[in-house]
C-alpha cells in the first residue's frame, strides 16, 4: 500500500495551488460575494489550463485525468479561497451526468463547452416536497408527438440562473412500480427559458454566495426526445451513480476548505501576541491545532481512498458516504475553531476566515445531507436487516 502521490499527481497539485494562489484574490471574492456574482473570467481561465472537469476524455476537451487527480485540483482551489473554489467546481459538476451516461451526440454538444469554460451547468433533482428522497418525483414529462412535455418545480438548484443547461430528473413513466423505475433525466437548454420555463433566484443565502440558488418552474415545456440522457427509465440509477462520484468531489471541497481555514489560523497564531508572546506558544492553542490537523488528515485519507477505489472501478457507496460525511463535518468544525483562533477579529470580513465558516455549512447539506450519508453507512454495516 503506497500512500505517496506520484510525481505527476504532485505536479498537478502544485500547478493548481500556484494558479489559485495567484488568481483567487480575496478582495475580488468579497466584491463578487456582495454582488452575488459568479467568477466567470476565473472559470474560463481555469478551464483554459485544464482545471475544469479534467477527468473528461480528450475527445471531448478534457485531459483524461483520474478522479483522484481531479480531487487534488478541487482541494487546492477550495483551500486557496472557499467561495471562488466552490463556485468554479460547482459549475462543472453536472457534466458528470453527460460524461458517464450521455450518448456520443450529447457529449459532443455539451462536454467540450464545459471543459473550455464556455458553459456552466446545473443539476435539477431536488423538489419542494422531495429533498433527500428522490425515489419519488412530482415533476412529470409526458411523451407526445416525438417529444416530452415537462411540468413541475425544482428548488435549491445551484447555478440555476446562470446555467447553460440543466439535467432534470423527472417521472416519464407514471405507471412504473416502484416509481423510481420510471424516471428519466432530460437535458433542458437555457434557450428554452420563456413562457413555459421560468427560473427564479431564491434570494440571499448564508454562504456560497458566488453561486446562484434558484427555483425552476416547468409548465408543459416541450423538450425533444433526443434530450433524454442516455436511455429513458434509467434516471434514478443515473442519479445514484452520479452521487457516488459527486460525493467524493464534495468531500474534496471540504478538505480544501478545512485546510485553507487551518492555514489562515496557523499563520495568525504565529503573529498574534498576547502576554508578550505569540499565542501559538500557549499549550491550549497548540492542542487546538493538533485537533484540527488530525481531523484534516483523517478526512483527506478517506477522500483519497474513495477516489482511488472509484478509479479502480470499485463502486463503493460506503467509501463515498464516509468521505462525504466525515469531511463535511470536519470542515465545519475546523472552520469554527479557526475562527475562534482569530477571536473578535475573525468575525469581520477583513479576515476571510469568516467566509470559510459560512461557506462550510452547506457541505453537510448538499449532495446528500449528513443524515442521509449516515443512513447509507449504517445500512452497509447491517446489510441483511430491514
C-alpha positions in Angstrom: 0.0 0.0 0.0 1.5 3.3 -1.1 0.3 6.5 0.5 2.5 8.7 -1.7 1.2 10.6 -4.7 3.0 10.0 -8.0 5.3 12.7 -9.4 2.7 13.6 -12.0 0.0 13.9 -9.3 2.2 16.1 -7.2 2.8 18.3 -10.3 -1.0 18.6 -10.9 -1.5 19.6 -7.3 1.3 22.2 -7.4 0.0 23.7 -10.6 -3.5 24.0 -9.2 -2.1 25.6 -6.0 0.0 28.1 -7.8 -2.8 29.1 -10.1 -5.3 29.5 -7.2 -2.9 31.5 -5.0 -2.1 33.8 -7.9 -5.6 34.3 -9.3 -8.0 33.9 -6.4 -7.8 37.5 -5.0 -9.6 37.6 -1.6 -10.8 41.2 -2.3 -12.3 40.1 -5.6 -14.0 37.2 -3.9 -15.5 39.7 -1.4 -16.7 42.0 -4.1 -18.2 39.1 -6.1 -19.9 37.9 -2.9 -21.5 41.3 -2.3 -22.8 41.4 -5.9 -23.8 37.8 -5.8 -21.9 37.2 -9.0 -20.2 34.1 -10.5 -16.5 34.4 -11.2 -16.9 33.8 -14.9 -13.5 35.1 -16.0 -11.7 32.9 -13.5 -13.8 29.9 -14.5 -12.7 30.4 -18.1 -9.1 30.9 -17.2 -9.1 27.8 -15.0 -10.7 25.8 -17.9 -8.1 27.1 -20.4 -5.4 25.5 -18.1 -7.2 22.2 -17.9 -8.5 22.5 -14.3 -12.3 22.2 -15.1 -13.6 18.7 -15.4 -10.2 17.3 -16.2 -11.4 13.7 -16.0 -13.3 14.1 -19.3 -11.7 12.3 -22.2 -9.5 14.3 -24.6 -12.0 13.6 -27.4 -14.4 15.9 -25.6 -12.0 18.5 -24.5 -10.7 17.1 -21.2 -7.3 15.7 -20.2 -8.5 12.2 -19.2 -7.2 12.5 -15.7 -8.3 10.3 -12.8 -10.9 11.1 -10.2 -8.1 11.3 -7.6 -6.3 13.9 -9.7 -9.5 15.9 -10.0 -9.8 15.7 -6.2 -6.3 17.2 -5.9 -7.3 20.2 -8.0 -10.6 20.8 -6.2 -8.9 20.6 -2.9 -6.3 23.2 -3.8 -8.9 25.6 -5.3 -11.1 25.5 -2.2 -8.0 25.8 0.0 -6.9 29.0 -1.7 -10.4 30.5 -1.5 -13.6 28.7 -0.4 -16.0 30.9 -2.3 -14.2 31.0 -5.7 -13.1 27.4 -5.4 -16.6 26.1 -4.7 -18.1 28.3 -7.4 -15.8 27.0 -10.1 -16.2 23.4 -9.2 -20.0 23.5 -8.8 -20.4 25.0 -12.3 -18.8 21.9 -13.9 -20.1 19.2 -11.5 -23.2 18.4 -13.6 -21.1 17.4 -16.6 -20.5 14.1 -14.8 -24.1 13.1 -15.9 -23.2 13.8 -19.5 -19.8 12.1 -19.3 -20.9 8.9 -17.6 -24.4 8.4 -19.2 -24.7 10.6 -22.3 -24.6 9.3 -25.8 -21.9 10.5 -28.3 -24.1 13.3 -29.6 -24.9 14.6 -26.2 -21.3 14.5 -25.1 -20.2 16.3 -28.3 -22.9 19.0 -27.8 -22.0 19.8 -24.2 -18.8 18.5 -22.7 -16.3 20.5 -24.7 -18.1 23.6 -23.8 -17.8 22.7 -20.1 -14.1 21.9 -20.3 -13.4 25.1 -22.2 -15.3 27.2 -19.7 -17.8 28.4 -22.2 -20.7 26.6 -20.4 -21.7 26.2 -16.8 -24.5 23.7 -15.8 -26.9 22.9 -13.1 -28.3 19.7 -11.6 -32.1 19.8 -11.1 -33.1 16.9 -8.8 -34.5 18.5 -5.6 -38.2 19.4 -5.4 -40.1 21.4 -2.8 -41.6 18.2 -1.4 -38.8 15.8 -2.2 -35.4 16.8 -0.9 -33.4 13.8 0.3 -36.0 11.4 -1.1 -35.5 11.2 -4.9 -37.4 7.9 -5.2 -40.5 9.9 -6.0 -40.8 12.9 -8.3 -43.7 15.3 -8.8 -42.0 16.7 -11.9 -43.6 14.8 -14.8 -42.6 14.5 -18.5 -45.2 13.0 -20.8 -44.2 11.7 -24.2 -46.2 13.3 -27.0 -45.6 13.5 -30.8 -41.8 12.7 -30.6 -41.0 15.0 -27.7 -41.7 15.3 -23.9 -44.0 17.8 -22.2 -42.3 18.7 -18.9 -44.2 20.1 -15.9 -43.2 20.6 -12.3 -40.9 22.6 -9.9 -37.4 22.1 -8.8 -35.8 24.1 -6.0 -32.4 24.8 -4.4 -30.8 24.5 -7.8 -27.2 25.6 -7.7 -26.3 27.9 -10.5 -29.9 27.9 -11.7 -29.9 31.4 -13.1 -26.5 31.2 -14.9 -26.5 27.6 -16.2 -26.4 27.0 -19.9 -28.2 23.6 -19.5 -29.9 21.6 -16.8 -30.1 17.9 -16.1 -33.6 17.4 -14.9 -34.8 14.3 -13.1 -38.5 13.6 -13.8 -41.1 10.9 -14.0 -41.6 9.7 -17.6 -43.5 6.5 -16.9 -46.3 7.2 -14.4 -47.3 3.5 -14.2 -43.9 2.2 -13.2 -43.6 0.3 -10.0 -41.8 1.2 -8.0 -42.0 4.7 -9.2 -38.2 5.3 -9.5 -38.0 2.7 -12.3 -40.0 5.1 -14.5 -37.7 8.1 -14.1 -35.5 9.7 -16.7 -33.2 12.7 -16.9 -33.9 15.3 -19.5 -31.3 17.8 -20.7 -33.0 21.3 -20.8 -31.2 24.0 -22.6 -31.0 27.6 -21.4 -32.6 28.9 -24.6 -35.8 27.1 -23.6 -36.4 29.7 -20.8 -39.5 31.6 -21.6 -43.3 31.3 -21.1 -43.2 27.6 -20.3 -39.9 27.6 -18.3 -39.2 30.1 -15.6 -36.0 30.4 -13.5 -36.3 32.4 -10.2 -33.5 33.3 -7.9 -34.3 32.2 -4.4 -32.6 35.1 -2.6 -29.7 35.9 -0.3 -28.1 33.0 1.5 -25.6 32.3 4.2 -22.7 31.1 2.1 -21.5 30.1 -1.4 -22.8 33.5 -2.5 -20.8 33.4 -5.7 -23.3 30.8 -6.9 -26.9 31.2 -7.8 -29.6 29.2 -6.0 -32.8 29.1 -7.9 -36.2 27.6 -8.4 -37.1 26.1 -11.8 -40.7 26.1 -12.9 -41.7 24.0 -15.9 -45.2 24.4 -17.4 -45.8 22.0 -20.3 -42.3 22.7 -21.7 -41.6 20.9 -24.9 -38.3 19.0 -24.7 -37.0 17.0 -27.7 -36.8 13.2 -27.2 -33.1 13.4 -28.2 -32.6 15.3 -24.9 -33.2 12.2 -22.8 -29.9 11.5 -21.1 -28.8 8.1 -22.3 -31.8 5.8 -22.0 -35.3 6.6 -20.8 -36.3 5.0 -17.5 -32.7 5.0 -16.2 -32.8 8.4 -14.5 -32.9 7.2 -10.9 -30.0 4.8 -11.4 -28.0 7.6 -13.2 -28.6 9.9 -10.3 -27.4 7.2 -7.8 -24.3 6.7 -9.9 -23.7 10.4 -10.1 -24.0 10.8 -6.3 -21.4 8.1 -5.8 -18.9 10.1 -7.7 -20.0 13.7 -6.8 -19.9 12.9 -3.0 -16.2 12.3 -3.4 -15.8 15.7 -5.1 -17.8 17.5 -2.4 -15.7 15.8 0.2 -12.6 17.2 -1.6 -14.2 20.6 -1.4 -14.5 20.1 2.4 -10.9 19.0 2.8 -9.6 22.0 0.9 -11.8 24.4 2.8 -10.7 23.0 6.1 -7.0 23.1 5.1 -7.5 26.7 4.0 -9.1 27.7 7.3 -6.3 25.9 9.2 -3.6 27.7 7.1 -5.1 31.1 8.0 -5.4 30.4 11.7 -1.9 28.9 11.8 -0.3 32.0 10.3 -2.3 34.3 12.6 -1.4 32.3 15.7 2.3 32.8 15.0 1.9 36.5 14.5 -0.7 37.5 17.1 0.8 38.2 20.5 -0.7 38.1 23.9 1.0 38.3 27.3 4.2 39.2 25.5 4.5 36.2 23.1 2.7 34.6 20.1 -0.5 32.8 21.0 0.9 29.8 19.2 3.2 29.3 22.2 0.3 28.5 24.5 -0.4 24.8 25.1 -4.2 25.2 24.9 -3.7 26.8 21.4 -1.4 24.1 20.3 -3.8 21.5 21.3 -6.5 23.2 19.2 -4.2 23.0 16.2 -3.4 19.3 16.9 -7.1 18.5 16.8 -7.7 20.4 13.6 -4.7 18.9 11.9 -5.8 15.4 12.9 -9.3 15.9 11.5 -8.0 17.2 8.2 -5.5 14.3 7.8 -8.2 11.7 8.6 -10.6 13.4 6.2 -8.0 13.6 3.4 -7.2 9.9 3.7 -10.9 9.0 3.5 -11.3 11.2 0.4 -8.2 9.9 -1.4 -9.2 6.3 -0.6 -12.7 6.8 -2.0 -11.3 8.4 -5.1 -8.7 5.7 -5.6 -11.3 3.0 -5.3 -13.5 4.7 -7.8 -10.6 4.9 -10.3 -10.0 1.2 -9.8 -13.6 0.5 -10.9 -14.8 -0.3 -7.3 -18.2 1.3 -6.8 -18.1 1.6 -3.1 -21.1 3.5 -1.8 -19.9 3.3 1.8 -16.4 4.7 1.0 -18.0 7.7 -0.8 -20.5 8.2 2.0 -17.8 8.0 4.7 -15.7 10.6 2.9 -18.6 13.0 2.4 -20.0 12.7 5.9 -16.7 13.0 7.7 -15.0 15.6 5.5 -18.1 17.9 5.6 -18.4 17.6 9.3 -14.7 18.4 10.0 -14.8 21.3 7.6 -17.5 22.9 9.8 -15.6 22.1 12.9 -12.2 23.3 11.6 -13.7 26.5 10.2 -15.3 27.1 13.6 -12.0 26.5 15.5 -10.0 28.6 13.0 -12.4 31.5 13.5 -12.1 31.1 17.3 -8.3 31.5 17.0 -8.9 34.9 15.4 -11.2 35.9 18.3 -13.1 39.1 17.6 -11.1 39.9 14.5 -12.3 36.7 12.8 -15.9 38.0 13.0 -15.1 40.7 10.4 -14.8 40.4 6.7 -11.3 41.8 6.7 -10.2 38.3 7.7 -11.7 35.9 5.2 -11.9 33.1 7.8 -15.5 34.2 8.5 -16.3 33.5 4.8 -14.8 30.0 5.1 -17.0 29.5 8.2 -20.2 30.5 6.3 -19.3 28.5 3.1 -18.6 25.4 5.1 -22.1 25.0 6.4 -23.6 23.9 3.0 -21.2 20.9 2.8 -23.2 18.9 5.2 -26.4 19.6 3.3 -26.0 19.5 -0.4 -25.3 16.3 -2.4 -26.9 14.3 0.3 -27.3 15.5 3.9 -25.1 14.2 6.8 -28.1 12.2 7.9 -28.5 10.5 4.5 -24.8 9.6 4.5 -25.1 8.0 7.9 -28.2 6.1 6.7 -26.0 4.7 3.8 -23.2 3.8 6.1 -25.5 2.2 8.7 -27.3 0.1 6.0 -23.9 -1.1 4.7 -23.0 -2.2 8.2 -26.2 -4.2 8.6 -26.9 -5.3 5.1 -29.3 -8.2 5.9 -31.6 -6.2 8.2 -34.6 -4.2 7.0 
